[in-house]
Amino acid sequence: MLIESITEYAVYLLDENGIVISWNPGAQKSMGYTADEIIGQHFSVFYRPTNRAAGSPEIALKTAVTEGRFEAEGWRVRKDGTEFWTHVVIDPVRSTDGAVVGFAKITRDLTERRSAEQALRSSEEQFRILVQSVTDYAIYMLDPKGFVSSWNLGAERIKGYKTDEILGEHFSRFYPEADRKAGAPEESLAIAAKEGRFEREAWRVRKDGTTFLAHVIIDAIRNDDGELIGFAKITRDVTERSKAQQALERTREQLFQAQKLEAIGQLTGGVAHDFNNLLMVIQSSLSMIRKRVSDDSKLVSLLDNASQAAARGATLTQRMLAFARRQDLDQQMVSIPDLVRGMTEMLERAIGPATAIITQFPLSLPDVVTDPNQLESVLLNLAVNARDAMPSGGSFVISARAEELDVFNDHKLNAGRYVRFSVKDEGLGMDAATLSRATEPFFTTKGVGKGTGLGLAMAQGFAEQSGGRLMIDSQPGAGTTVEIWIPAAMSSRLADDTPAPQTIVPGTNRQPLTILAVDDDALVLMNTVAMLEDLGHSVSQASSGLRALEVLRREPKLDLLITDHAMPGMTGVELIDLVRAERPHLPVILATGYAELPSGTQTNATRLAKPFFDDDLEKAMDLALRR
């Protein structure tokens, strides 16, 4: 009766040679053959001629014998020649001595999932053999009051109870305690009895107390008089499917967050670039005014105060650019232990006497390829965060170790060798909600005026721009660990006998020069010209690449070209290429507000990062003139 109540599967038996020896109404409905027509026939009649010629029926039986099970989806043919797509399971039926005596075959019509009605008409022995052969589904019967009256191997595998342990027990023991108290078992039977069928996904409990997500179907079983005589229950463990769905949803959420942060980064980078130009004008103007004011102490104090405020604004914009991954990085091979040792005194001052700084480095650690100044800034910010998280003091551990990642790593990094640079505090830690927003720009849990909310955002941008990744692990009361994965250098550092770079003293013995300055920002251009003139040089100016070419062609005695890069119509790099064609030996300085040069751009011009001031300008001029 249990098999008769299952309406969505064709279930039948084959002998060891593949001859059909039993046939249920569900199979007749799916295939179109009556029992009299098909019993005694080989099951290959259900296959397409091309599949029969390829030996697919024989392969299916052989697979079931050698692997214990055959499962596949494919096209099958009904008696009337129409085709339908099926899900097929074949399990071997073995005698007590282990010999294969036949096969249990379950076929489901996936083209008409809800229309297939199966009435399984097998003897009690056939029912026992068939049901016991199915292990992916828990198939068992309940009496009208919900007590278990039959049990299959699939039920034993999924729920953990052996037959003699569960027969006669109420099926409510599979439900969590809260569901039992809420009357969920009784409700499911009532719905099945009233509507003929109950279907739901919910949590169930195994014998060992573990829970799993189950897809449950309960069908009411009635005799010919319509009297309820029990229930057929099918349970499938869908925990893994649910986990996969949840993982997909998490991936979508992560993609959304990444796209949101990328949009914020684009906006932040553009705003920071414009602020850099404005702050450069303010700072350089204040510097030149300061040189001309020497006898008014109050005015000097105000100028110094304004300069400090502008410098703080410049620092903020640099952090914004770091978050947006648009800062200029001076990448070189760096020894992390040496860098940390060189910062010890600075870190001790920043973190205070109540916190102990502990370093843990292996004897051998590869160098990394990064910007040492930016890495120092990141470490200093992390130290300040640790200090604020440990108001009563504690330990601040700085460590690093080498890691080799393959292409299948879980960190979303390219395969290769990395140094895992880590800082750990014993502070308050973060809950999941705070941790999820920790790297968002301007997000901070500190009080007003105690933080910009850009420290971790800057660290993340720096790590990604360096080819690595930032990872944070934190729990309330358990402290916080921040890891920065940085690509290891491909080779060791230069030998100690490598000639040291020549020290350049800005402005040494330089004669006045004739210089062409190019920038589309009128304020920046005016201040660049003012700084050059303040250094004693003669300056022509142009607000675009085209105007610069005009000046170049009427000024044959130019000594130096200084040009911005991001200009409409013609970029600085494009201008330099045209100037090189006409004056290949003219020294050139390319000024950039952030890492705005397209990847792979090649230019032999001296780079000058914005914002720049008179000392920076002099150093760049010396480099350009010495090339």
Secondary structure, DSSP 8 states (H G I E B T S, - for coil): -HHHH--S-EEEEEETTSBB----HHHHHHH---HHHHTTSBGGGGS-HHHHHTTHHHHHHHHHHHHS-EEEEEEEE-TTS-EEEEEEEEEEEE-TTS-EEEEEEEEEESTTTTT--------HHHHHHHHHH--SSEEEEE-TTSBB----HHHHHHH---HHHHTTSBGGGGS-HHHHHTTHHHHHHHHHHHHSEEEEEEEEE-TTS-EEEEEEEEEEEE-TT--EEEEEEEEEE-HHHHHHHHHHHHHHHHHHHHHHHHHHHHHHHHHHHHHHHHHHHHHHHHHHHHHH--S-HHHHHHHHHHHHHHHHHHHHHHHHHHHTT-S----EEE-HHHHHHHHHHHHHHHH-TTEEEEEE--SS---EEE-HHHHHHHHHHHHHHHHHH-TT-EEEEEEEEEEEE-TT-TT---SEEEEEEEEEE-S----HHHHHTTTSTT---S-TTS--S-HHHHHHHHHHHTT-EEEEEE-TTS-EEEEEEEEB-SS----TTS-------TTTT----EEEEE-S-HHHHHHHHHHHHHTT-EEEEESSHHHHHHHHHH-TT--EEEEES--SSS-HHHHHHHHHHH-TT--EEEEESSS-S-TT----SEEEESS--HHHHHHHHHHHHH-
